[in-house]
Amino acid sequence: MEFLLNSEQEMLKQSVRDFATNVLGPGVVDRDEKEYYDPNTFKGMADLGLTGIPFEEKWGGAGMDMVAYAVAVEELSRIDPSAGDTLSTHVSLGSFPIKMFGTDEQKKKYLIPLATGERQGAFALTESNAGSDALGMTTKAVPDGEEWILNGRKIFITNGGVADTYIVFARTGDKDLKSKAFSAFIVEKGTPGFSFGKFEKKMGLRGTQNCDLIFEDCRLPKENLLGQIGQGFKIAMQTLDGGRIGIAAQAVGIAQGAYEAALEYAKTRIQFGKPLVKQQAIAFKLADMALDIESARLLTHRAAWKKGEGLPFSVDAAMAKVKASETAMWV
């Protein structure tokens, strides 16, 4: 693993920083206060090529690596955490399952427009009684000739209502099959029987949209099954492993933005005849912030690099997520 960003990654970092500062920054507080999702945010990310950073060019992506992806999410989140959340959900959760488990036909039909940003992705696992305990899902898919009939309700789905393509998990077998009782499906916005329910009011990340997904005799063609029957739990767990890298990068960006704001204030606030930054107690606190942020960033980049290299990364991603999220809260 390289500890310094290469020239391509540095160029990406600067371009995303400019976009976040100049385009997203001026309206970020207003969007958060009004709980407004601006579709131009996603369009701007697509125009920069961010929506397909880690995917091969043949699938519409930028052909860059996972570290570059983490850098992009961090830089967005440094200014607008909701934008980082939107991109992380789209790439890690809404697109990667198709990259990892989709057929070539599914990749051509769904992954390419997701990677180019023509379409936006989302991931639907959570239910009222199933989140951390994914085996508690009650949403059900039943085969009917050349179709699947989907019934159930998902809650708190990020990008819900604005995304075009949803990775949806449903029970397809009896409970005695345990983790093999679930399958994954690709569901497109506008499919008959698929609608949106309650939109959540949140304490944070209010520039993203979370809502319920409702399936009432929603008919899907057989070819919308992702992976194999009974493989849904595996798809979900592997997807969430990668998703933790995006969450960690987002948290690093939030911490970095907060640290920079604190540092700037400490430089300009005068107390006892000198700036706060010259007060040793404050300087120590700022130093601890910088230390924790850099530690979280290195853990995140290591997890991203290992995933990109095809190495086991689950523990690394979990460590990065914990360290980065705790750092963001503390800073």
Buried (B, 14 or more C-beta within 10 A) or exposed (E): EEEEBEEEBEEBBEBBBEBBBEBBEEBBEEBBEEBEBBEEBBEBBBEBBBBBBBBBEEBBBBBBBBBBBBBBBBBBBBBBBBBBBBBBBBBBBBBBBBBEBBEEEBBBBBBBBBBBBEBBBBBBBBBEEBEEEBEEBEBBBEEEEEBBBBBBBBBBBBBBBBBBBBBBBBBBBEEEEEBBBBBBBBBBBEBEBBBBBEBBEBEEBBBBBBBBBBBEEBBBEEEBBBBEBBBBBBBBEBBBBBBBBBBBBBBBBBBBBBBEEBBEEBEEEEEEEEBBBBBEEBEEBBEEBBEBBEBBBBBBBBBBBBBBEEEEBBEBBBBBBBBBBBBBEEB
